[in-house]
Amino acid sequence: MVPVRTAASVSWNQSKWSHIGEFHMISTVQELAAEALFVSDLQPSECPSSETVEETVTAMILRHGSDGCAASVAEEFGHHPEVAVRRMNWVRTELRSAAAAQRRPHYAS
């Protein structure tokens, strides 16, 4: 018996790959944002707003580019791993908070 591919199986496979590609792209954007915030001068003691975090991420990407941000993160982890781990934990927490703030509905006053 020879397996036969139907249109349904082809479309399922296409949607599966499309979904995986979309997840990969979202993951890559999140990683870039984390690297950009990591290399910024923004400090946890400043308790930045989600708007400040977003503006800082954008500014760092424009200033350093994706490769520059990644290189600076790698350098910091190589020279000061214990400090870099704490900073990256803070970065991830800030980015989760900023994303959550974007998802909250805004009501007119």
VOPAGU-2260 file (C-alpha; in pm, 1 decimal, decimal comma):
REM VOPAGU-2260
SITE   aa  ch    i         X         Y         Z
SITE  MET   A    0       0,0       0,0       0,0
SITE  VAL   A    1     133,5     342,5     -98,1
SITE  PRO   A    2      48,7     638,6     126,7
SITE  VAL   A    3    -142,8     909,2     -55,7
SITE  ARG   A    4    -112,0    1274,8      38,5
SITE  THR   A    5    -436,1    1461,3      46,6
SITE  ALA   A    6    -489,8    1835,4      31,7
SITE  ALA   A    7    -585,1    1825,3     400,5
SITE  SER   A    8    -250,8    1675,4     503,7
SITE  VAL   A    9     -57,7    1924,8     292,7
SITE  SER   A   10    -240,6    2224,2     436,6
SITE  TRP   A   11    -193,1    2094,3     791,0
SITE  ASN   A   12     179,5    2062,9     732,8
SITE  GLN   A   13     195,4    2410,8     585,4
SITE  SER   A   14       8,8    2563,9     876,0
SITE  LYS   A   15     227,1    2372,9    1120,6
SITE  TRP   A   16     544,0    2512,1     962,3
SITE  SER   A   17     394,4    2857,7     938,2
SITE  HIS   A   18     316,2    2846,7    1311,3
SITE  ILE   A   19     665,3    2725,0    1396,5
SITE  GLY   A   20     820,6    3000,8    1184,6
SITE  GLU   A   21     601,9    3262,5    1352,6
SITE  PHE   A   22     707,1    3138,1    1697,9
SITE  HIS   A   23    1071,2    3148,7    1593,7
SITE  MET   A   24    1035,4    3507,6    1473,5
SITE  ILE   A   25     865,7    3617,2    1796,2
SITE  SER   A   26    1136,9    3445,5    1997,8
SITE  THR   A   27    1407,3    3620,3    1794,2
SITE  VAL   A   28    1245,7    3962,0    1847,0
SITE  GLN   A   29    1222,8    3897,7    2221,7
SITE  GLU   A   30    1589,5    3796,8    2231,1
SITE  LEU   A   31    1691,8    4111,5    2041,7
SITE  ALA   A   32    1489,7    4328,4    2280,1
SITE  ALA   A   33    1657,1    4160,2    2578,4
SITE  GLU   A   34    2003,7    4216,1    2433,4
SITE  ALA   A   35    1923,2    4580,3    2354,6
SITE  LEU   A   36    1793,2    4653,6    2704,0
SITE  PHE   A   37    2088,6    4466,8    2854,1
SITE  VAL   A   38    2343,8    4694,1    2680,4
SITE  SER   A   39    2159,3    5013,4    2773,3
SITE  ASP   A   40    2245,7    5241,8    3063,5
SITE  LEU   A   41    1899,3    5191,3    3214,7
SITE  GLN   A   42    1926,8    5068,8    3573,7
SITE  PRO   A   43    1686,3    4872,0    3794,5
SITE  SER   A   44    1703,4    5150,3    4054,3
SITE  GLU   A   45    1535,5    5383,5    3803,3
SITE  CYS   A   46    1216,8    5170,6    3808,6
SITE  PRO   A   47    1153,8    5251,4    3440,0
SITE  SER   A   48     804,4    5267,5    3295,0
SITE  SER   A   49     711,0    5032,5    3011,8
SITE  GLU   A   50     731,1    5331,0    2773,9
SITE  THR   A   51    1086,0    5403,5    2887,2
SITE  VAL   A   52    1181,2    5038,6    2838,0
SITE  GLU   A   53    1037,2    5039,7    2484,7
SITE  GLU   A   54    1211,5    5366,4    2394,9
SITE  THR   A   55    1540,8    5239,6    2534,7
SITE  VAL   A   56    1521,7    4911,5    2343,0
SITE  THR   A   57    1453,0    5099,4    2019,5
SITE  ALA   A   58    1736,8    5345,8    2081,4
SITE  MET   A   59    1988,3    5069,4    2153,2
SITE  ILE   A   60    1893,2    4871,1    1842,7
SITE  LEU   A   61    1928,8    5184,3    1630,2
SITE  ARG   A   62    2260,9    5272,8    1792,8
SITE  HIS   A   63    2430,2    4930,4    1804,7
SITE  GLY   A   64    2235,1    4712,3    1561,4
SITE  SER   A   65    2142,4    4354,2    1640,4
SITE  ASP   A   66    2498,2    4223,5    1602,6
SITE  GLY   A   67    2640,4    4498,7    1821,1
SITE  CYS   A   68    2392,2    4430,1    2099,2
SITE  ALA   A   69    2464,8    4056,5    2089,8
SITE  ALA   A   70    2840,9    4115,3    2089,1
SITE  SER   A   71    2820,0    4345,6    2393,0
SITE  VAL   A   72    2609,9    4092,7    2584,1
SITE  ALA   A   73    2858,3    3815,6    2503,1
SITE  GLU   A   74    3149,2    4032,7    2611,3
SITE  GLU   A   75    2983,5    4116,6    2942,8
SITE  PHE   A   76    2902,3    3750,9    3013,5
SITE  GLY   A   77    3267,1    3667,6    2938,3
SITE  HIS   A   78    3413,9    3934,9    3166,0
SITE  HIS   A   79    3157,6    3955,9    3447,9
SITE  PRO   A   80    2927,0    3651,9    3434,0
SITE  GLU   A   81    2782,6    3692,2    3783,4
SITE  VAL   A   82    2680,9    4053,5    3719,9
SITE  ALA   A   83    2557,7    3972,9    3369,5
SITE  VAL   A   84    2325,9    3699,1    3497,8
SITE  ARG   A   85    2165,2    3938,4    3747,7
SITE  ARG   A   86    2124,1    4205,5    3482,0
SITE  MET   A   87    1971,8    3963,0    3230,6
SITE  ASN   A   88    1723,9    3843,9    3496,3
SITE  TRP   A   89    1621,6    4206,2    3552,3
SITE  VAL   A   90    1598,9    4264,5    3175,4
SITE  ARG   A   91    1368,6    3964,5    3126,4
SITE  THR   A   92    1145,3    4079,1    3413,2
SITE  GLU   A   93    1121,8    4432,3    3269,3
SITE  LEU   A   94    1035,6    4303,0    2922,3
SITE  ARG   A   95     762,7    4075,6    3061,5
SITE  SER   A   96     617,3    4371,6    3251,9
SITE  ALA   A   97     628,6    4592,8    2942,3
SITE  ALA   A   98     456,5    4323,6    2734,8
SITE  ALA   A   99     189,1    4277,9    3001,1
SITE  ALA   A  100     126,9    4653,4    3007,8
SITE  GLN   A  101      70,2    4649,8    2631,0
SITE  ARG   A  102    -190,4    4373,0    2665,1
SITE  ARG   A  103    -394,6    4557,5    2927,9
SITE  PRO   A  104    -702,4    4727,6    2786,6
SITE  HIS   A  105    -696,8    5106,1    2789,1
SITE  TYR   A  106   -1020,9    5272,7    2889,2
SITE  ALA   A  107   -1111,7    5630,9    2812,4
SITE  SER   A  108   -1132,6    5851,4    3119,5
